[in-house]
Amino acid sequence: MATKSRIIKKGPKKRAARATSNVFAMFDQTQIQEFKEAFNMIDQNNDGFICKEDLHDMLASLGQEPTDAYLEAMIAEANSPINFTMFLTMFGEKLNGTDPEDVIKNAFACFDEESCGYIHEDRLRELMTTMGDRFTEDEVDEMYRGAPINSEGMFDYHAFVRMIKHGSKDE
């Protein structure tokens, strides 16, 4: 004896909710807006994607003359065309590649003999150019550009770490 199966009509089939990309959860709305503005400035041809020509034009507007190999290496860092989501993902990966705040602070604290949160800029320059992964003078100059150094030449490493991880107060 064959049994009839009952068919219950439940209405239209619901689509699974699309998971939002985690990359948007990594940044606050202000940061996302700033990244969007940067993306739009780089996307010179306004097609919604950053291509080699866009990068060339943007770098040229900054006085750079990048080689094709350099531009191709930049584009190759993405595993797909660079739309805004990919752009944000790439920045998220770069920014999350930094050490946690406490690790960076502790690295500076090793050289803070008075445990005051400051290291004299000359002493820090000497340490950075002579120990470990040595920085060049130009790299130290670049790091000091915009760094929190007071009128006595004291480098505030707590404020510097905050600036690295969260941006400056002006941003």
N, C-alpha and C positions, 0 to 999 in steps of 0.2 A: 504494500500500500504506500503510495507516494504521499509525502507530506508537503503541503503548500507552505512555503515560507512567506511570512507577512512582510510586506514592504511598507515601511513607515517613512513617509515623506517629511523631512525635517526642514524644508525650506532651502534657500540657496546656500551652496557650500561656501563657508568662510575661508578666505585666504589666510595663510599663516602670516602673522605680523612680521614685517621685515625688521631684522635686527639693525639697529643703528650702528654705524661705525664707531668703534671705541675712540678713534682719533678725535672726534668732536668732544668727547668727554674729558680729554686731556687738557683742554684750554677753556678759559672763560670766554664769554661773548665778546668782550673788548679785544682780547688777543685774536680771536677768530676774525673779527672785523679788520684788525691791523694786518693779519696774514692775507686777507682777501684784497686789501688795498695794495699790498706788495705784489701779490699774484697778478693783479690787473696792470700794475706798472711794468712787470716783466713781460706779460702777454702783449707784446707790441702790436700784433696783427689782430687782436681781439677775437680770436677764434675759440677761446675757452681752453686752449692747450698751450703749454710752453714747449717750444721746439728749439732746435739749434739756432735758427735765425733770430728768434726772440732773445735768446741769451746773448748772442753776438751783439745785437742792437743795444740791449740794455747795458752790457759791459762797455761797448764803444761810447755810449753816452756818458760813462763815468771816466772816460779817458784811457780805457784799457784796449789792448789789441790782442784778444785771445786767439790762440791757434785752433784749427779745426780739431786737432787731437784733444785739446783741453775741453772744448765744447762737447765733443762726442763722449768724453769720459764723464762729464757732468750729466748728460742725458742718460748715459748707461746706468747711473746710480738708481734710476727708477726701473721697476720691472714691468712697467706698462706706460702708455702715454701719460704725460704729466698734466692732468686736469687739477682742479682745486683740491679735491680730496686727496689725490696722490701727493700734491705739494704739501698739504698739511701733514700727511702721514710721514713724509720725508723729514720735515722739521721736527715732528714728534719723536721720531727715532733718534735724530741727532741730539735733541735736548734731553731725552731720557738716557742717553749714553753717558751723561755726566754722573759723577759719584753723588751719593746723598750729602745733604748739607753738613751733617755732623762729621762725615769723613773728611770733607774739604777743610772744615774749621779745625779739626784735630791735626791735619797736616800743617797748617799755619801755626797752630798753638805750640807745636814742637819747638819753634824758633822764637816764641814769645816768652823770653826769660822772666819777665815780670808778671806774666799771666794777666795782662791788662787789656788784651784785645787789639793791641797795636804792635807793629814792627816798623822800625825806621826804614824808609824807602831805600837808603843806600845799603843797609845790611841785607834787606830782602833781595835787592839787585845782585849783590855779591853771592848770596846763597843760590839764587836761581841760575846764575851763569857759571857756577863752579861745582855744583853738586847734582847727582842723579842724572835725570834727563835734562841736560843743560839747555837753557834758553839762550838765544843770541841777544845781543844788546837791543836789536830792533824788536824782537819779540817782547822783551821786558818793557820797552817804550810803548808798544802797542797795548800791553796789559795795563800800564799806568794811565793811558789815555782814558779819562773819565773815571778813574779809580778814586775811591774816597781817601785822599791824602790831605791831612790838615796842614796848617801854616807852619808847624814845626817839622814837617816832613814825615809824619807818622802815618803809616798805612793801616787803615781800619779794616782788618780782615773779616770781621763779622759782617760789616756793611757790604764788603766786596762779595762775600759768599751769597748774601741775600740778593745782591744785584745780579750775580751770575744765574742764580736759580729762579728768581722772580721778576727780573727786570729792574731798571732804575725807577726811582720815585717819579721822575719826569715822564716816564712812558705810560 
